[in-house]
Amino acid sequence: MILTFIITVFIFFVFIKLMPDNHVAPIGGDDIWYQQMKLKEGWDKPIIVQFGRWVKNIFSEGSFGYSQRLRRDVGQYYFSKIPASIQINIIPYVLSIPLAIGFGVLAALHKNKWIDTVISIGIMIFISVPYFVVVVLTNGKSFQTT
């Protein structure tokens, strides 16, 4: 599982790094921040070296990299979104556990009967719906973030 995680992260890292660098220096302005980040992150080095520096920076400095568009650390931006993600995901988890146990017991009591079939089909449909769709359908206004 750890090896799969590392390979997946590396593949996403490579795909992101294959995107073109659209940075244009400001007219008449200095470009020091970009040059500093290029040197620190190793943006001019091969992708495997960049990946190694990125992983090293995560563990040594806690930095997930620098967003050129937001002009701040990616980790700060990413971790600021966790409370909204928890809000979106907590309701489905809290509702799904008792419902799953109840429907599972009901389906087991009526094995191979029409109620078992209806519950099985319903579960297959509802398990295919992403959580964010459930949130939007139930009460999307209370979960809006800025």
Secondary structure in CASP SS format (residue, H / E / C, confidence):
PFRMAT SS
TARGET T0000
AUTHOR 0000-0000-0000
METHOD secondary structure of the structure
MODEL  1
M C 1.00
I H 1.00
L H 1.00
T H 1.00
F H 1.00
I H 1.00
I H 1.00
T H 1.00
V H 1.00
F H 1.00
I H 1.00
F H 1.00
F H 1.00
V H 1.00
F H 1.00
I H 1.00
K H 1.00
L C 1.00
M C 1.00
P C 1.00
D C 1.00
N C 1.00
H C 1.00
V C 1.00
A C 1.00
P C 1.00
I C 1.00
G C 1.00
G C 1.00
D C 1.00
D C 1.00
I H 1.00
W H 1.00
Y H 1.00
Q H 1.00
Q H 1.00
M H 1.00
K H 1.00
L H 1.00
K H 1.00
E H 1.00
G C 1.00
W C 1.00
D C 1.00
K C 1.00
P C 1.00
I H 1.00
I H 1.00
V H 1.00
Q H 1.00
F H 1.00
G H 1.00
R H 1.00
W H 1.00
V H 1.00
K H 1.00
N H 1.00
I H 1.00
F H 1.00
S H 1.00
E H 1.00
G C 1.00
S C 1.00
F C 1.00
G C 1.00
Y E 1.00
S E 1.00
Q C 1.00
R C 1.00
L C 1.00
R C 1.00
R E 1.00
D E 1.00
V H 1.00
G H 1.00
Q H 1.00
Y H 1.00
Y H 1.00
F H 1.00
S H 1.00
K C 1.00
I H 1.00
P H 1.00
A H 1.00
S H 1.00
I H 1.00
Q H 1.00
I H 1.00
N H 1.00
I H 1.00
I H 1.00
P H 1.00
Y H 1.00
V H 1.00
L H 1.00
S H 1.00
I H 1.00
P H 1.00
L H 1.00
A H 1.00
I H 1.00
G H 1.00
F H 1.00
G H 1.00
V H 1.00
L H 1.00
A H 1.00
A H 1.00
L H 1.00
H C 1.00
K C 1.00
N C 1.00
K C 1.00
W H 1.00
I H 1.00
D H 1.00
T H 1.00
V H 1.00
I H 1.00
S H 1.00
I H 1.00
G H 1.00
I H 1.00
M H 1.00
I H 1.00
F H 1.00
I H 1.00
S C 1.00
V C 1.00
P C 1.00
Y H 1.00
F H 1.00
V H 1.00
V H 1.00
V H 1.00
V H 1.00
L H 1.00
T H 1.00
N H 1.00
G H 1.00
K H 1.00
S H 1.00
F H 1.00
Q C 1.00
T C 1.00
T C 1.00
END
